[in-house]
Structures are given as structure tokens and as C-alpha cells.
Amino acid sequence: MPPALQGLLAGLGLAAVLLIFEYSAISREIAAKSKKLAKKVEWDSNQKARVRGMWTFAIVLPIGFAIGAWLLWG
């Protein structure tokens, strides 16, 4: 398998793990805040920005891993 493809797949795997972790962390924050206030709480702008930033990072990370693997082992 070409090194760039290996790097891309490794980056995709890491990006998926990071996205899942960030989403679950925000969900736990919302659940704790909802429990504290005893009502349903919506996502605020800070949490939306965090997820948007993670999506951007998740798109760039596999590309960076592919380039890095290609440069190191290609």
C-alpha cells in the first residue's frame, strides 16, 4: 500500500476518534447543565464553534498525514 494512502487512512481514523471524543464531551457538558438547571439546554455558540473547529481539523488532518507519510517514506 502506498505510504500516502496509509497516512490518509491513519489520519481518517484519528480524526474520527477526535470527533467522537469532542462530540461526547460536549454532550456530557449539556447533560450536566440540563440536570443542574432542570430543563433542556441547547448548544450555545461556543460549543457550536468547537465542533466546527473539530470538523475543519478532521478534514485537514488526513491530508496532512498523507503528505507527511509521502514525504517521510515515499
N, C-alpha and C positions, 0 to 999 in steps of 0.2 A: 504494500500500500504506500502511495507517495507520502512523504513527510508532511506536505501541506494539508493533505486530506486528514491525516492523523491529528495534526494541530487543530484543524477546524472541528473535528469531532470531539476532541478533548475540550475545546473552548465551548462548544454547544452544551456538553454535559455540565461543565462548571457553571455556565450561565443559567441553565435550568435549575440547578441546585440553589444558586444565589437568589433567583426569582422566587422560588418556592419558599425559601427561608424568609425573605423580606415580606412577602405577602402574609405568611403565617405570623410574623412578628407584629405587623400592623393589625391583623385580625385579633390577635390577643390584646393589643392595646385598646381596640374598640370594644371588645368584650368586657374588659376591666372597667373602662369608662362607663359603659352602659349599665353595668352592675352597680357601680358607685352612684350614678345618677338615677337609677331605677327607671330608665326609659331608653328607647332605641336611639343610638347615636350614629350619625352619618360620618363619612370620611371628610376630614377637613382639607384645606388646600395644601397644608404641609405634607400630609400623608399621600395625597394625590401626586404631589411633586416628587416625593420619594420613589413612588412606584414608576413614574415617568422616567426618572433618572436611572432606575434599575433597568428598565426596558432599553433605554439608549445604550447603557453599558453592556447589556446582554446581546445587543446587536453588534457592537464593536468588538467585544471580547473574542468571539470565534475568528473574526477576521485577523485580529492581532496575533492570536495563537497560530493561525495558518501561516502568516507572514514570518513570525518568529521561528517556527519549525522549518519552514522552507530555507530561511537564512542560515540556521544552525546546522541542519542535516541535509539540505538539498544540494 
